[in-house]
Amino acid sequence: RAYTRLCQRHAAARTVGRWWRFFRDRSAARAALAARHVAEQAAWEAMTARFWREWPRIRKSRRVIVHIPSLSLAERQRRTIANLDVRQNAQMARLCDVKDADVEVIYVAPFPLNEDTVSYFQRVLEIGGTHDPAKRFRVVVPENYHKFPSHCSLATLLLYSPRALRRIANFCRAKDAYIVPNVVGPDELRLSVRLGLPLLAAEPRVAGIYGTKSGSKRIFQAAHVNVPPGAHDLYDEDDVLGSLAHLVAHNLDVPKWIFKVDDEFGGRGHAHLLTSELQCYPALLQQYDADPSAWAGESAQAAVQDRIANELEELLPRKAVLSCKWLFRTWAEFMAAFARSGGVIEASPLEVRSSPSVSLFIEPDGTVQLKCTHEQLLRDYSFVGAAFPQSAVPHPALRDAALAIGRACYAKSIIGHVGVDLVAFVDEQRLLRVWAVDLNLRMTQTACMFNFFDFLMGGTYDEQSGLYYAPPTAPANALAQEPAARSEADRRCYVVNEMLYHPDFAHVHHSAFFNMCRLKGVSFDLQMKSGTIFNLLDSFASCVIGVLAVGKTQLKALKVFADCLDFLQKEVGATAEVEPEPNGYLEVSLKDIVNSIKGLVDRSKKHTRSGKDKDERAASRGGFSAQSRKPSSAGTVSQLAPLGRAPPRSPMGESVTSSASHLFEQ
């Protein structure tokens, strides 16, 4: 018995010792990892500070730009994006940075590029004037790309591919170099530390704060630009009900309210509710009209808001319209996303005149450059394409607001590429109103395609007017022209679609497609600087292609674009009834594009006939300005001058045919 007890004690002592050593080793490993993280963070901050300090010298010297177009979103979001690798390869036009003779480019691709795609872009670079382009850029593919699940981001694949990291490090050794990411996440910071290269972008922690829907509202407030009446930093259904009731009671003239999940993108996390769905809405209007002074009283407001909130609790699950029902099937699922990530509510007009976007580049020394402005073509809040330049809003008002937003971003330590989304509409008093609605802390697809366009044009972008001018095509004749006429002749516009979907692309060979293009005249004229340019993603394996149509006016660019659509319908195959699979970063069918450009064609014709004088007078009274803001009991509510009561929605246009050319018939 004594021996047995002794053995038991020894066994217990060994167990205690084993667990004590395990706890000691684990604590030591945690302390070592924490110390390593602190040291790496300190080294990264020192490297970033040195990069910011030396930027004036770096931007004028020979340098290497490492482009990592990774979509470093949350895993639950990446799992819902089909063909994630193709989406991450949609910005191969970043190679056009070699237009600067002092720049070499390393492009990190998510999969091995076939010879057709590489040779196509080499030819494009040669056309743009780059001598021996094969020596000016390198394409690096993570060697372990095939060993990870398809939902892993490009940054993750590169982080766990040591051979690719060594190639990048060796090429950048003893050279000024920096990383230009896409969506910034924790892995971009780890890559920056591993490679010893700074990020030309916001720190992931800062991007996580201000890159959300709620964070963008703080930037807009700091910039003193117009934003819609709304509430932000909402995290549960009670917040949503209380804030929406407050907003409706204080903005009876707003016809529609939009709900946005903080960390979603591409219109995926959008829903909306029409104010007219409230059964009590006519009674509220009558009560307000009867005694406007009593309406603002505290007791009256409390009663009205309780009445609205009680009705909303029952109304929202039935009447709220979800933009992506494949992602959020019910209102309860949508509210669960709100509770997880937070969100915003903001006012929306029934009829949006246009959706301008502005691309900014914020340099580390604080210089804010306006790179370009576009008019976005949208389908149910999702991006379909864009037209350059935007013409719905007077450019000076748009420029001043965008630069103010850029300065506010820099004050929050945000640098690099930034995109600003806005909406423009005409209120009941026929005044043009513009609201800033979203902020993208990355190189957007429109900014990337503008660089592609600028590279091929070789012209100049006038930041003061927002117009682009190609080099004169006929110098001898140009001497006899007036300067204004010469500028008009040199002006260039374009329409772009980043991912045009056609199921028959999978059966078309690269060389056969471009032979058909040459035979049918779907090409780019190097002398006239106009025509159609294609952006290859993977040589048609995923049935998508990017299209850039250039013309001297927006109408002519739209006509070139429509001719390209007709060519695809006739030569590749008619697909009027085929829709792409929903995947969160939507590919776009021919039908979607024709639907989206109808309104743009009509506006372009009207703009050509009437000019801009009326809009400029309206914008001088109803453009961007600082506005008062009122706090809400739930989240933060911003109050602006109300919209006019919306006129009845105009009826839908005629049905879309399989051809796009009919849009240009007078």
Secondary structure, DSSP 8 states (H G I E B T S, - for coil): -HHHHHHHHHHHHHHHHHHHHHHHHHHHHHHHHHHHHHHHHHHHHHHHHHHHHHHHHHTTS-EEEEEEEEE---HHHHTT-TTHHHHHTTTGGGGGGGGSTTEEEEEE-SS---HHHHHHHHHHHHHTT-SSGGGTEEEE--TTGGGS-TTS-HHHHHHT-HHHHHHHHHHHTTSEEEEEEEE--HHHHHHHHHHT--BSS--HHHHHHHSSHHHHHHHHHHHT----SEEEEE-SHHHHHHHHHHHHHH-TT--EEEEEETT--TTTTEEEEEGGG-TTHHHHHHHHHH-HHHHTSHHHHHHHHHHHHHHHHHHHHHH-EES-TTT--SHHHHHHHHHHH-EEEEEE-SS--B-EEEEEEE-TTS-EEEEEEEEEEEETTEEEEEEES--SS-HHHHHHHHHHHHHHHHHTT--EEEEEEEEEEE-TTS-EEEEEEEEE-S--HHHHHHHHHHHHH--EEETTTTEEE---S-HHHHTTS-HHHHHHHHEEEEEEEEEEE-GGGGGS-HHHHHHHHHHHT-SEETTTTEEEEEE-SSTTTTSEEEEEEEESSHHHHHHHHHHHHHHIIIII---TT------SS--B-HHHHHHHHHHHHHHHHHHHHH-SHHHHHHHHHHS---------SSSEEE--S----------------S-SGGGG--
